Amino acid sequence: MDELPLWNAYTLNIPVTSTIGRFIIVLETFPTSDTPVESLEFWEADVTGRGTVFTVTSPSWFGGKNAGETLSLTFQTDRKSVV
């Protein structure tokens, strides 16, 4: 059986309730048996982790967010589909 990559793009929008200078977000994925998440790639953040738990942190150039703003983080998932 061959594995085909499945890339999907999403945006995570988090309302900011108080001023922040950095962020740390822990994401847990729940893979299905036929399309587990292989990796996450964020364009506006750094990511570490594998499997089902990923930690997303603010990059060194992050300028902060004020209360009332939204932290928007676009990311891609890499999954494998068995065909």
C-alpha positions in Angstrom: 0.0 0.0 0.0 1.2 3.5 -0.8 0.9 6.5 1.5 -0.2 9.9 0.1 0.5 13.2 1.9 -2.7 15.1 2.9 -2.0 18.8 3.6 -4.7 20.9 5.1 -4.5 24.5 6.1 -6.4 26.0 9.1 -6.4 29.2 11.2 -6.5 29.1 15.0 -8.2 32.3 16.3 -7.8 33.1 20.0 -9.4 36.2 21.6 -6.8 38.0 23.8 -8.4 39.0 27.1 -5.3 40.7 28.6 -2.1 42.1 27.0 0.4 39.4 26.2 4.1 39.6 25.2 4.4 35.9 24.4 2.4 32.7 24.2 2.6 29.0 24.8 -0.2 26.7 23.4 -0.3 23.0 23.9 -2.4 21.2 21.2 -3.4 17.6 21.4 -4.6 15.9 18.2 -6.9 12.9 18.0 -5.9 10.9 15.0 -8.2 8.5 13.3 -6.8 5.1 12.3 -6.6 6.0 8.6 -5.3 9.6 8.8 -3.0 10.3 11.8 -1.4 13.7 12.0 2.3 13.5 11.2 3.3 17.1 11.9 2.0 20.6 12.3 3.6 23.7 10.6 2.7 27.2 11.9 3.7 30.2 9.8 3.5 32.7 12.8 4.8 30.5 15.6 7.4 27.9 16.5 6.3 24.2 17.0 7.8 21.3 18.8 6.3 17.8 19.3 5.3 14.7 17.5 2.5 12.2 17.5 -0.5 13.6 19.3 1.0 16.5 21.4 2.4 19.7 20.0 3.6 22.8 21.8 3.2 26.1 19.9 5.3 29.1 21.1 5.6 32.7 20.1 8.6 33.4 17.8 11.4 35.8 18.8 9.9 38.5 16.5 6.4 38.4 18.1 5.4 41.9 19.0 2.6 41.0 21.5 -1.1 41.5 21.4 -3.4 43.9 23.4 -6.6 43.0 25.2 -9.5 42.9 22.7 -7.3 41.8 19.8 -7.2 38.3 18.3 -4.2 36.0 18.1 -4.5 34.4 14.6 -2.2 31.5 13.8 -2.3 29.8 10.4 -1.1 26.3 10.3 -0.9 23.2 8.1 -1.3 19.6 9.1 0.6 16.8 7.4 -1.3 13.5 7.5 -0.8 10.3 5.6 -3.6 8.4 3.9 -3.1 4.8 3.0 -4.3 3.9 -0.5 
